[in-house]
Amino acid sequence: MENSLKARRLTPAEWKQIVDLHEQGHGPMTRIAERFGVSRQAISAGLKKRGVQKDCRLDEFMAPFVAKQNRRAIRRSRIELAQHDIWMAEQDRQLAHLDHLMTSTFAAIGDPDGIAAVAKVIADRNVGREPRQTSKAGQG
C-alpha cells in the first residue's frame, strides 16, 4: 500500500467483515487491506487487538466446496456401479448362452457324460453364489 494514502478509520461493520474474511481464510492480509483501502499493518494491528486467529473458521468457508466434491464422488460411484451391473449382467447372459450351447450340443450327439459335465460346471460355478440383483445405483 502506498505511503501517500491517508490512514482511514474503519467502521465496526468493516471490522466485522475483515474479521470474518481473516478467520475464514479468504486470502492474505495484504489483499484484505487493499480491499478496504488501508495498510497491511493496520489490518494486522486491528486483528491482533481483537485476538483474531487466521483460518479458525476455514471449515465454514470450505464446507460448500467439500459438499460439492462429495456429491460428485457419490454420483461418479453410482455411475460406475451401474456400469458394473450392466457388465455383470452381460457376463451372466453370455455364460448362460454358452451353457445352453454346450448342453444342447452334448444332447444332440447323445453324450450323457458331456451333459453331466456341463451340469457339474454350472453347479460348481453357482456354489455360494446368490442370485444377481441389480444395485440401487440409479436411486437417491
C-alpha positions in Angstrom: 0.0 0.0 0.0 1.4 3.4 -0.9 2.5 5.7 2.0 0.8 8.6 0.3 -2.6 7.2 1.2 -4.2 8.8 4.3 -4.9 6.4 7.1 -8.6 6.0 7.4 -10.7 4.7 10.3 -12.6 1.5 9.6 -16.2 1.2 10.8 -17.3 -1.6 13.1 -19.2 -3.2 10.2 -16.0 -3.1 8.1 -14.0 -4.7 11.0 -16.7 -7.4 11.3 -16.1 -8.2 7.6 -12.4 -8.1 8.0 -12.5 -10.5 11.0 -14.8 -12.9 9.1 -12.6 -12.8 6.0 -9.4 -13.5 8.0 -11.0 -16.2 10.2 -12.4 -18.0 7.2 -9.1 -17.9 5.3 -10.1 -15.5 2.4 -6.6 -14.6 1.3 -3.6 -12.8 2.9 -3.8 -9.6 4.9 -2.4 -7.6 2.1 -5.3 -8.5 -0.2 -7.8 -7.7 2.6 -6.0 -4.4 3.3 -6.2 -3.4 -0.4 -9.9 -4.3 -0.5 -10.6 -1.9 2.4 -8.1 0.8 1.4 -5.8 0.5 4.4 -2.3 -0.8 5.1 -1.5 -4.4 5.9 0.0 -3.1 9.2 -3.4 -1.5 10.1 -5.2 -4.8 9.4 -2.6 -6.8 11.4 -2.7 -4.5 14.4 -6.5 -4.4 14.4 -6.8 -8.2 14.2 -4.2 -8.6 16.9 -6.1 -6.2 19.1 -9.2 -8.2 18.6 -7.5 -11.5 19.3 -8.4 -12.9 15.9 -6.9 -16.2 14.7 -6.3 -16.8 11.0 -8.3 -19.7 9.4 -10.0 -20.7 12.6 -13.3 -20.8 10.7 -11.9 -22.2 7.5 -14.4 -25.1 7.6 -17.3 -22.6 7.2 -15.7 -21.3 4.0 -14.7 -24.8 2.7 -18.0 -26.6 3.6 -19.8 -25.8 0.4 -16.8 -26.9 -1.7 -16.4 -30.1 0.2 -20.1 -30.9 0.0 -20.0 -30.4 -3.8 -17.0 -32.7 -4.1 -18.8 -35.3 -2.0 -21.9 -35.1 -4.2 -19.7 -35.5 -7.3 -17.9 -38.5 -5.9 -21.2 -40.2 -5.0 -22.6 -39.5 -8.5 -19.4 -41.0 -10.0 -19.7 -44.0 -7.8 -23.3 -44.6 -8.7 -22.5 -44.4 -12.4 -19.6 -46.8 -12.0 -21.8 -49.2 -10.0 -24.5 -49.1 -12.7 -21.9 -49.7 -15.4 -20.5 -52.7 -13.4 -24.1 -54.1 -13.0 -24.6 -53.9 -16.8 -21.2 -55.6 -17.4 -22.0 -58.4 -14.9 -25.5 -58.9 -16.4 -23.9 -59.3 -19.8 -21.3 -61.8 -18.4 -24.2 -63.8 -16.9 -26.1 -63.7 -20.2 -23.1 -64.9 -22.1 -22.4 -67.7 -19.6 -26.0 -68.9 -19.8 -25.8 -68.9 -23.6 -22.6 -71.0 -23.5 -24.1 -73.4 -21.0 -27.1 -73.8 -23.3 -24.9 -74.4 -26.4 -22.8 -77.0 -24.6 -25.8 -78.8 -23.2 -27.6 -78.9 -26.5 -24.5 -80.0 -28.4 -23.9 -82.9 -26.0 -27.6 -83.7 -26.1 -27.6 -83.7 -29.9 -24.7 -86.1 -30.1 -26.2 -88.2 -27.3 -23.4 -87.8 -24.8 -24.8 -88.1 -21.3 -21.3 -87.7 -19.8 -20.9 -84.4 -21.6 -24.3 -83.2 -20.4 -23.4 -84.3 -16.8 -20.0 -82.5 -17.1 -21.7 -79.2 -18.2 -24.2 -79.6 -15.4 -21.3 -80.0 -12.9 -19.6 -76.9 -14.3 -22.8 -74.9 -13.9 -23.4 -76.2 -10.4 -19.7 -75.5 -9.3 -19.9 -72.0 -10.7 -23.0 -71.3 -8.7 -21.8 -72.7 -5.4 -22.1 -70.0 -2.7 -23.3 -67.5 -5.3 -26.5 -65.7 -4.6 -28.8 -64.8 -7.5 -27.6 -61.5 -9.0 -29.6 -58.4 -8.2 -29.0 -55.0 -9.8 -27.8 -52.3 -7.5 -29.8 -49.3 -6.4 -27.3 -47.1 -8.3 -30.0 -45.1 -10.1 -31.8 -44.2 -6.8 -31.0 -41.4 -4.4 
